[in-house]
Amino acid sequence: MEKLTLKLKGFSKDTKGATAIEYGLIIALMVIGIVAGVSNFSGATTNMYNLITNKISNSTGV
């Protein structure tokens, strides 16, 4: 029973898990930012190509 108590006390003092959680949160925020940026970029690119297609279609009379 003493070994179990000592192990539990050791787990409560261990801070490695907290550091891993902090890094996980930082990475999650970075991923959210990247996804938002790529989504915005893809929308802008699609609009640009649609504008070019419309200009070409209108100038050729197709």
N, C-alpha and C positions, 0 to 999 in steps of 0.2 A: 504494500500500500504506500510505503514511503517513496518508492521509485516512481509510482504514478503521480504523486503529489509534486515531486521534484520535476518531473517532465512537464506537468501543467504549468508550474511556475516558470520554467524555461520558455515555454511557448508564449506566455504573457509578456515576457521581456524581449522577445524576438521582434525586430522591426523590419526585417527583410520583406515581409508580406506587404507592409504599408508602402514601402518604396516601390514595389512592383505595381501596386494599385495606382500610385501617383503617376508612374510612367504610363500605365495603361490609359489613364484619363487624359494625359497630355497627347498621347497618340490618337485617341478617339477625337479630341478637338481638332487635331491637325487633319485627320481624315474628313471630318465634317467640312472644314474649310476648303480642302482640296475638291471635294465633291461639289460644293457650291460654286467654286471657281470654274470647274470644268463644265458644269451645267450652264452657267452664264455664258461661257465662251462658246459652247456648242449652239446655244440659242442665237447668239450674235452671228456666228458663222452661217447658220442656216438662213437667217434673215438676209445676210449679205449675198449668198448665192441665189436666193429667190429674187432679190433686186436685180442682180446681173442677168438672170434668166429673163425676167420681165423686160428689161431694157433691150436685150438682144431680140426677143420676140417682137417687140413693138417696132424696132428699127428695121427688121427684115420683112415685116408684114405677114408673118406666119401665124 
